[in-house]
Amino acid sequence: MDLTLLVVLVLGSLFIWHLINTIRSLTEEIREMKKKCMSDKVFQKNTQDPVEKINGDLIKNIQYFKNIFDNK
């Protein structure tokens, strides 16, 4: 049971890591296309890098849970 859980967790984390890298590369491709094709001021929305956003959200969640368990 423990070995099965370990294998599932490792494969799941590798799958999620691959999806995050895919999203990140697609975001970079979209940025490049916007720079090359759309020079209008209409499309000047800057998006945050997905990895940076996930890291920021993870830190916020850890701090939130830390505060919950510290208060009890």
C-alpha positions as CSV (number, residue, x, y, z in Angstrom):
1,M,0.0,0.0,0.0
2,D,2.8,2.4,0.9
3,L,4.8,1.7,-2.2
4,T,1.7,2.1,-4.4
5,L,0.9,5.4,-2.8
6,L,4.5,6.6,-3.3
7,V,4.4,5.6,-7.0
8,V,1.0,7.3,-7.5
9,L,2.3,10.5,-5.8
10,V,5.5,10.6,-7.8
11,L,3.7,10.0,-11.1
12,G,1.1,12.5,-10.2
13,S,3.6,15.2,-9.3
14,L,5.6,14.5,-12.5
15,F,2.4,14.9,-14.5
16,I,1.5,18.1,-12.7
17,W,5.0,19.4,-13.2
18,H,4.8,18.6,-17.0
19,L,1.5,20.4,-17.3
20,I,2.9,23.5,-15.5
21,N,5.8,23.5,-17.9
22,T,3.5,23.1,-20.9
23,I,1.3,26.0,-19.7
24,R,4.4,28.1,-19.1
25,S,5.8,27.5,-22.6
26,L,2.4,28.2,-24.1
27,T,2.2,31.5,-22.2
28,E,5.6,32.5,-23.6
29,E,4.5,31.6,-27.1
30,I,1.4,33.7,-26.7
31,R,3.5,36.6,-25.5
32,E,5.8,36.3,-28.5
33,M,2.9,36.2,-30.9
34,K,1.3,39.3,-29.2
35,K,4.6,41.1,-29.6
36,K,5.1,40.2,-33.3
37,C,1.5,40.4,-34.5
38,M,-0.4,42.9,-32.4
39,S,1.3,46.2,-31.9
40,D,-1.9,48.0,-30.9
41,K,-2.3,49.5,-27.5
42,V,-5.6,47.6,-27.1
43,F,-3.8,44.3,-26.2
44,Q,-1.4,45.6,-23.6
45,K,-2.5,43.3,-20.7
46,N,0.5,41.7,-19.1
47,T,0.0,38.3,-17.5
48,Q,2.1,36.9,-14.7
49,D,4.3,33.9,-15.2
50,P,2.4,30.8,-14.1
51,V,5.2,29.4,-12.0
52,E,5.6,32.7,-10.1
53,K,1.8,32.8,-9.5
54,I,1.7,29.2,-8.3
55,N,4.7,29.9,-6.0
56,G,3.0,33.0,-4.6
57,D,-0.3,31.2,-4.0
58,L,1.5,28.3,-2.4
59,I,3.3,30.7,0.1
60,K,-0.1,32.4,0.9
61,N,-1.7,29.0,1.5
62,I,1.1,27.9,3.8
63,Q,0.9,31.1,5.8
64,Y,-2.9,30.8,6.0
65,F,-2.7,27.2,7.4
66,K,0.1,28.2,9.7
67,N,-2.1,31.0,11.1
68,I,-5.0,28.6,11.5
69,F,-3.0,26.0,13.5
70,D,-1.1,28.7,15.5
71,N,-4.4,30.2,16.8
72,K,-5.6,26.9,18.2
